[in-house]
Amino acid sequence: MGLAKRIIPCLDIADGRVVKGVNFVNLRDAGDPVEVARRYDAQGADEIAFLDIRASVETRGLLYDMIGAVADQVFIPLTVGGGVNSIDDIRALLNAGADKVSINTAGVRNPELFRQASNRFGAQCVVAAIDAKKSAVDEWQVYIHGGRTPTGIDAIQWARDVVAQGAGEILLTSMDRDGARSGFDLGLTRAVADAVDVPVIASGGVGTLNDLIEGITLGGADAVLAASIFHYGEFTIGQAKAAMKRAGIEVRD
Amino acid sequence: MPDIAVVDYGMGNLRSVAKALAHVAPQASVAITADPKLIREAARVVLPGQSAMPDTMASLDASGLRDVVLQCLGDRPFLGVCLGLQMLFETSEEGPTACLGVLPGRVLRFREQDMALPTGERLKIPHMGWSPVHQQRAHPLWAGIEDGARFYFAHSYYPVPDDPGVTAGTAAYPVPFTCAIARANIFAVQFHPEKSQRSGLQLLANFVTWDGRA
């Protein structure tokens, strides 16, 4: 027995509430963050990720309150991302109760942010979020601003760069697969997992439990992140873990 | 005076530890504090820590709390978490700074060459996630926790005590390493009990009722 592969449900947050939507439109309230987080904790989630999809200055206080309320009752690691721009943002989220903070757009604009954050708070709490879209055979490009802006940066090279800067983990989202429910982009996942020494969380595209398994066995991911298959009650975390265990993957019971 | 003082020397995430302690001991007063007087008055003391060792030791000294931490390490139930364990040793590969030196031994970084498994898989650094902890001996802080229960880890460095007798628990990544130490009134863990769900909360609950005897 060794290190378990992790399952991480991801909650989209707007104005301090969990929301469901398709491509950031038609947002529906999906409940109280504390209740949703407690449910996933009870089901055996290994971590919980929160993405502030508004990421506006006006609603930031609501996000801190929400993280604080979740951290009062849920004692597993909490990762928070969305609109993280500065060392002050990271400190505020950690003080609110986050254990790890994911940095995306601001890290592309200012890669020094990864180094500063890592020196100040430790690499283990600095997650580089990479949104990547296929640009050619075995090539992927980094996008920022929630997937709206292409950067011209090669995703594999960028993964190496952020780790060299001090990121302790990579949250890798395939934009081609996000919401498509056709499985992770295994080529992208494998290429990044092989390129870096830090753990890689695969994200984007899970539609079946087999997709979770393939993200680990074929993609080489250390953790798998999913939203819709858990949110809509299609599968529980427990069912996902049972399927992974049957496939020979080590999980936390 | 607080029942439990969580030492705030200006680094890391202290609220997680304090929240978990408050959860398991709702009657106890838990203070996150940088006040040496409050720490000295507390019945039990928790030294958390994240971040990098040189910055951490510099912050501890800048906070003026080194002496009171050393005093509490000698005379009351004391729990170190993560860097709060590593700081107890003499030196760390993470930087040239001397640590507290309460326990003889060093803190080393996981070796890249050890990370390849016979299966062809390669383990990553940091060691991040849930690994089984093997209890090397009975201790009041293990009460009610199954041997081999998984705890949450997030670290690249681990302690190597000179005296193997202080090792209370081990994990493997993939080589076995000390992840819990116990000596007299001191217990310290490399993993994060405050983030290890039931088993972690049980360990903290054990700490808040512990009389400080091994």
Boltz contact constraints between the chains, C-beta under 6 A:
constraints:
  - contact:
      token1: [A, 1]
      token2: [B, 132]
      max_distance: 6.0
  - contact:
      token1: [A, 3]
      token2: [B, 129]
      max_distance: 6.0
  - contact:
      token1: [A, 3]
      token2: [B, 131]
      max_distance: 6.0
  - contact:
      token1: [A, 4]
      token2: [B, 129]
      max_distance: 6.0
  - contact:
      token1: [A, 4]
      token2: [B, 130]
      max_distance: 6.0
  - contact:
      token1: [A, 6]
      token2: [B, 129]
      max_distance: 6.0
  - contact:
      token1: [A, 71]
      token2: [B, 19]
      max_distance: 6.0
  - contact:
      token1: [A, 72]
      token2: [B, 19]
      max_distance: 6.0
  - contact:
      token1: [A, 75]
      token2: [B, 20]
      max_distance: 6.0
  - contact:
      token1: [A, 75]
      token2: [B, 197]
      max_distance: 6.0
  - contact:
      token1: [A, 75]
      token2: [B, 201]
      max_distance: 6.0
  - contact:
      token1: [A, 76]
      token2: [B, 195]
      max_distance: 6.0
  - contact:
      token1: [A, 76]
      token2: [B, 197]
      max_distance: 6.0
  - contact:
      token1: [A, 77]
      token2: [B, 195]
      max_distance: 6.0
  - contact:
      token1: [A, 94]
      token2: [B, 13]
      max_distance: 6.0
  - contact:
      token1: [A, 97]
      token2: [B, 15]
      max_distance: 6.0
  - contact:
      token1: [A, 121]
      token2: [B, 51]
      max_distance: 6.0
  - contact:
      token1: [A, 122]
      token2: [B, 50]
      max_distance: 6.0
  - contact:
      token1: [A, 122]
      token2: [B, 51]
      max_distance: 6.0
  - contact:
      token1: [A, 124]
      token2: [B, 126]
      max_distance: 6.0
  - contact:
      token1: [A, 124]
      token2: [B, 154]
      max_distance: 6.0
  - contact:
      token1: [A, 168]
      token2: [B, 126]
      max_distance: 6.0
  - contact:
      token1: [A, 197]
      token2: [B, 124]
      max_distance: 6.0
  - contact:
      token1: [A, 197]
      token2: [B, 125]
      max_distance: 6.0
  - contact:
      token1: [A, 198]
      token2: [B, 124]
      max_distance: 6.0
  - contact:
      token1: [A, 199]
      token2: [B, 124]
      max_distance: 6.0
  - contact:
      token1: [A, 199]
      token2: [B, 128]
      max_distance: 6.0
  - contact:
      token1: [A, 222]
      token2: [B, 124]
      max_distance: 6.0
  - contact:
      token1: [A, 252]
      token2: [B, 130]
      max_distance: 6.0
  - contact:
      token1: [A, 252]
      token2: [B, 150]
      max_distance: 6.0
